[in-house]
């Protein structure tokens, strides 16, 4: 006998309500990402190129949120995709992590080379584009702020934009410092700072994506604690074949076999078990198989 409580629709609806704002932020940041990239190549500013790379993470993060909305609806229409297309977001996150790691490493290597022989940087266009980029991030920040309270996808994009604000301020500072003092090393120094800021976050993103793809239990959740909590549900004698994994960001899933006490009532046990998973672990999608009071081996235990 199975039981589940699905909140995927609620997550999709939260993002759906803010789809217009997502598209506005996506287009705005995509345009300025291209402007920053082209200007960085034209002016020779490594700091501006690094900031354009960071803005790319913003664009990709928002694009992933938009893709998740479309994938949710498309996956629900295909009976063969029983888990929808939520994993596309995870694959995109892994690709994002790999690409941004390469960009950050390139920026760091190039910055080290420039410290020895810093090239001249055209600070006028660099400063103008950095200021415009800062304004674009402020607008995107305002567009995403409300939705970040409701959806983890939007929250991730919101935090990326917040981080990019710091990068834009760094580029502006470098441009002003070069203009006032002529210290050309300020450009590679800011590029190094942005690169070092991006790398740890990129690696965490990649590691989180890999954990989801190999169906490891969420880091914030102890499987033994879930086991003990389900065992403590009134009417449950034993719990086995417990599995907990993440379908996509913010969507934890569990399955378990519950051996009931002889006098327990099935409906009450299922309701109490679902409530325990929701309230204690925020697991809102669970498949629970109820078994009579028999030895675990009697139901064909699977050792994985």
C-alpha positions in Angstrom: 0.0 0.0 0.0 1.4 3.4 -0.9 0.9 6.9 0.3 2.3 10.2 -0.9 1.9 13.9 -0.5 3.1 16.0 -3.5 4.1 19.6 -3.2 5.7 19.9 -6.7 2.7 21.7 -8.0 3.0 24.3 -5.3 6.6 24.9 -6.1 5.8 25.3 -9.8 2.9 27.6 -9.1 5.1 29.9 -7.0 7.6 30.2 -9.9 4.7 30.5 -12.4 3.3 33.5 -10.7 6.6 35.3 -11.1 7.4 34.1 -14.6 7.0 37.6 -16.1 9.5 39.0 -13.7 11.9 36.1 -14.4 11.8 36.8 -18.1 12.4 40.5 -17.6 15.4 39.8 -15.3 16.7 37.1 -17.7 16.6 39.4 -20.8 18.0 42.3 -18.9 21.0 40.4 -17.5 21.6 38.5 -20.8 21.9 41.7 -22.7 24.3 43.3 -20.2 26.3 40.0 -20.0 27.0 40.3 -23.7 27.7 44.1 -23.4 30.2 43.4 -20.6 31.9 40.6 -22.5 32.3 42.6 -25.7 33.5 45.7 -23.8 36.0 43.6 -21.8 37.6 42.3 -24.9 37.6 45.8 -26.5 39.1 47.5 -23.4 41.4 44.7 -22.3 39.8 44.6 -18.8 40.2 41.3 -17.1 38.0 42.4 -14.2 35.2 43.2 -16.5 35.5 39.9 -18.3 35.4 38.1 -14.9 32.3 40.0 -14.0 30.7 39.1 -17.3 31.4 35.4 -16.4 29.8 35.9 -13.1 26.8 37.5 -14.7 26.6 34.4 -16.9 25.8 32.4 -13.7 22.9 34.8 -13.0 21.5 34.4 -16.5 21.9 30.6 -16.4 20.4 30.4 -12.9 17.3 32.3 -14.1 17.1 30.3 -17.3 17.1 27.1 -15.2 14.2 28.5 -13.2 12.3 29.2 -16.4 13.2 25.8 -17.8 11.9 24.1 -14.6 8.5 25.8 -15.1 8.3 24.6 -18.7 9.6 21.2 -17.9 7.1 20.7 -15.0 4.2 21.3 -17.3 5.6 19.2 -20.2 6.6 16.4 -17.9 3.1 16.2 -16.4 1.6 15.7 -19.9 3.9 12.7 -20.6 2.9 9.5 -18.7 6.3 7.9 -19.5 8.1 10.6 -17.4 6.8 9.6 -14.0 9.1 12.1 -12.3 8.6 14.8 -14.8 11.7 16.7 -16.2 13.0 18.1 -12.9 16.4 16.6 -13.4 17.1 18.9 -16.4 17.6 21.6 -13.9 20.3 19.5 -12.1 22.0 18.7 -15.4 22.1 22.4 -16.3 23.5 23.2 -12.9 26.3 20.7 -13.4 27.1 22.1 -16.8 27.1 25.6 -15.3 29.6 24.5 -12.6 32.0 23.0 -15.1 31.8 25.9 -17.5 32.2 28.6 -14.8 35.1 26.6 -13.2 36.9 26.8 -16.5 36.2 30.6 -16.8 37.4 31.3 -13.3 40.6 29.3 -13.7 41.3 31.1 -17.0 40.8 34.5 -15.3 43.1 33.5 -12.4 45.9 32.3 -14.7 45.6 35.4 -16.9 45.5 37.7 -13.9 48.8 36.2 -12.5 50.4 36.7 -15.9 49.3 40.3 -16.0 50.7 41.2 -12.6 54.1 40.9 -14.1 53.3 43.0 -17.1 49.9 44.7 -16.7 48.6 46.0 -20.1 46.9 49.3 -20.5 43.2 49.3 -19.9 40.7 51.8 -21.4 39.0 52.8 -18.2 36.3 55.1 -19.7 34.3 52.4 -21.4 35.1 49.9 -18.6 33.7 52.3 -16.0 30.6 53.2 -18.0 29.7 49.5 -18.7 30.4 48.5 -15.1 28.0 51.2 -13.8 25.3 50.1 -16.3 25.9 46.5 -15.2 25.5 47.5 -11.6 22.2 49.2 -12.4 21.0 46.1 -14.3 21.8 44.0 -11.3 19.9 46.4 -9.0 16.8 46.1 -11.3 17.1 42.3 -11.5 17.5 42.2 -7.7 14.3 44.1 -7.3 12.4 41.9 -9.8 13.4 38.6 -8.1 13.1 39.7 -4.4 9.5 38.9 -3.9 9.6 35.5 -5.7 12.7 34.5 -3.7 10.5 34.1 -0.6 8.4 31.4 -2.3 10.6 29.3 -4.6 14.0 27.8 -4.1 14.8 28.2 -7.8 14.1 31.9 -7.6 16.0 32.2 -4.3 19.1 30.8 -6.0 18.9 33.2 -8.9 18.2 36.1 -6.4 21.4 35.2 -4.4 23.4 35.0 -7.6 22.3 38.5 -8.6 23.2 39.7 -5.1 26.7 38.3 -5.4 27.1 39.9 -8.9 26.3 43.3 -7.3 29.6 43.0 -5.4 31.4 42.1 -8.6 30.2 45.1 -10.4 31.2 47.3 -7.5 34.7 45.8 -7.6 35.0 46.6 -11.4 33.9 50.2 -10.7 36.4 50.5 -7.9 39.2 49.1 -10.2 38.3 51.6 -13.0 38.3 54.5 -10.6 41.6 53.5 -9.0 43.3 53.1 -12.4 41.9 56.5 -13.6 43.0 58.3 -10.4 46.3 56.7 -9.6 47.4 54.8 -12.8 47.7 51.5 -10.9 47.1 49.1 -13.7 47.5 46.1 -11.4 44.1 47.0 -9.9 42.4 45.4 -12.9 43.9 41.9 -12.4 43.6 42.2 -8.6 39.9 42.7 -8.9 39.7 39.9 -11.4 41.4 37.6 -9.0 39.0 38.6 -6.2 36.0 37.9 -8.4 37.5 34.6 -9.6 38.2 33.5 -6.0 34.6 34.5 -5.1 33.1 32.4 -7.9 35.1 29.2 -7.6 34.0 28.0 -4.2 30.4 28.7 -5.0 30.8 26.9 -8.4 32.3 23.9 -6.8 29.5 23.7 -4.2 27.0 23.9 -7.0 28.7 21.1 -8.9 29.0 18.9 -5.8 25.3 19.4 -5.0 24.3 18.5 -8.6 26.4 15.3 -8.5 24.9 14.3 -5.1 21.4 14.6 -6.6 22.3 12.7 -9.8 23.8 9.8 -7.8 20.7 9.9 -5.5 22.6 10.4 -2.3 20.6 11.5 0.7 20.5 15.3 1.2 23.4 16.6 3.2 21.2 18.4 5.7 19.2 15.2 6.5 20.3 12.2 8.5 18.7 9.0 7.2 19.1 7.4 10.7 17.1 10.2 12.1 14.3 9.6 9.5 14.4 5.9 10.4 14.1 6.6 14.1 11.3 9.1 13.6 9.2 6.7 11.5 9.9 3.9 14.0 8.5 6.2 16.7 5.2 6.6 14.9 2.4 5.0 16.9 1.5 1.6 15.4 4.8 1.1 13.6 6.8 -1.9 14.9 9.8 -1.6 12.4 11.0 0.3 9.4 13.2 -1.1 6.6 14.1 -0.5 3.0 14.2 3.3 3.7 15.5 5.5 0.9 15.7 9.3 0.9 16.9 11.3 -2.1 16.5 14.6 -3.9 14.5 14.9 -7.1 15.6 18.5 -7.7 16.5 21.4 -5.6 14.2 21.7 -2.7 12.2 18.5 -3.5 13.2 15.6 -1.2 11.6 12.2 -1.8 11.4 9.2 0.5 10.2 5.6 0.3 10.0 3.0 3.1 8.3 -0.2 4.3 6.5 0.1 7.6 5.8 -3.0 9.6 2.6 -2.4 11.6 1.7 -3.6 15.1 -1.1 -6.2 14.9 -3.7 -3.8 16.4 -2.7 -0.7 14.4 -5.1 1.1 12.0 -3.6 1.6 8.5 -5.1 5.0 7.8 -3.9 6.4 11.1 -0.4 5.0 10.7 0.0 6.5 7.1 -1.3 9.9 8.2 1.0 10.0 11.2 4.0 8.9 9.1 3.4 11.5 6.4 2.9 14.2 9.0 6.2 13.2 10.8 8.1 13.4 7.5 6.6 16.7 6.6 7.0 18.4 9.9 10.4 17.1 11.0 12.2 16.8 7.7 10.2 18.8 5.1 9.7 15.7 3.0 6.4 16.2 1.2 6.6 13.3 -1.3 6.7 9.9 0.3 5.8 6.4 -0.8 5.1 4.2 2.2 4.3 0.5 2.0 2.4 -0.9 4.9 3.1 -4.5 6.0 1.5 -6.7 8.6 3.6 -7.7 11.7 5.9 -10.1 9.9 9.6 -10.5 9.7 11.3 -8.1 7.2 12.4 -10.9 4.9 8.9 -12.0 4.2 8.3 -9.1 1.8 11.3 -9.7 -0.4 13.8 -7.3 1.0 16.0 -5.5 -1.6 19.6 -4.8 -0.4 20.2 -1.4 -2.0 
